[in-house]
Amino acid sequence: MATKNVDDLYDRKNYHASSMVVFTILNKVIDLGTEILTSEELGAPNTYKDIMPTLAKAGVINKEQADSLNRLIKKRNVLSHFYEDMDENELYSTIKELHIIMDFVNLVKKRVSKGLSD
């Protein structure tokens, strides 16, 4: 079932499934950012919150994108450590922000494609 509105998340099964999908997506964003830093030798972040600013500093993404992605990564930490602290409204808001990740993924795809053709 797709989450079409916040009311869908009041069903506990939908809430838990959606939160785990969001958690997994955010973990993959962290992995992708780390992979770029490693493969392009752009630095080694000390924490998750350092990944996106390091990418911005290297010119891979801009500061606004780094800030937006970090805001989502912080929500990943809430899901990881304080699972029940994220209510249905906040989870739904997070789901609606996932388009930020698609922008990041598309940027990375272009970067990788360009690198492969060089």
N, C-alpha and C positions, 0 to 999 in steps of 0.2 A: 504494500500500500504506500502510495506517495503521500507525503505530508503536504496537504494543500492549505491548511490553516492551523492556527494554534490549538483549536479544539481537538484536532486529530491526536495531539500529544497528551491529552488527558487520559487516554487509554494507556495504561502502564506499559503494555507490550510495545506499542508504537513509540512511547517515550524512550524506553530502553533501547530499542532497535535503532531509532534515529540518533540517539546520543552516541551509540557505539559506531555508527557509520561516520558521524561527524568526527569523532575521536580518531578513527582510522585515517580519514582524509587528512586531518591536521598532522598526524604522524608522518604521512607521506610527503606533505609540504616541507616538514623539517628535514626529512631524508633527501628530498630533491635539492633543497638549499644547501645542505651539507655536501652533497655530491658535486654541485657546481663549484663550491669553494675548494673542495679537494682536487677535482680534475683540472681546474684552472689555476691551482696554487695561489688562491686569493687570501689565504689565511685560515687559521683554525680558531673557531669560536670557543669560548669558555663555557657558555651556556646556550640554551635554545634561543634566548632573547637576543643573543649577539649575532645570530645567523643573518637575519634580514638587514640589520644596519651594516654589516660587513659587506653584503651584496650591494647595498646602496653606495657605500663608500667606494667600491670597486667599479661602479657605474653599470652594474648588471640590471638593477632596478632603481627607481627614484626613491627619494625619502618618503614621499606620500605612500607609495606602494609598500615600503618596508614597515611603516607605521601601521598600515591597515593589516598587513599579514601578521605583525606582532600582536595586534589586538586579538586576532583570531587564535594565535598560538597560546595566548594567556588563557583563553577559554578552554583550550585543550588541557591545560594544566588543572583547571577547575574540574573538568570531566574526569581527569585522572585521579586527582587527590581528594576532591570534595564533591563527589558525584551528585549527591542529593542537594547541593547548594545551588544548582542551576535549575531554575523553575521552567515550566513549559514555555512561558513568554520569552525568556532569555534564550532557550534552546531554539525556538522558532526564529527569533531574530538572528541567531548565529547561522541557521540554515539559509536564511535569506541573504546573508553576506558571503556565501560560498562562491558567488560569481567572481569575487576578488581572486580566489584561487585559480579559477579558469583563466583569468587574465595573466596570472603568473605562469601557469603551465604553457599557455600559448607563447608567451615571451621566451620561455626556455626552449620550446620546440623550435622557434625561429633561430635562436642562438645556436642550438645544436646543429640544425640543418645548415646554417651558414658555415659553421666550423667544419662540417663534413665536406662541404663543397670547396673549401679553400685548399 
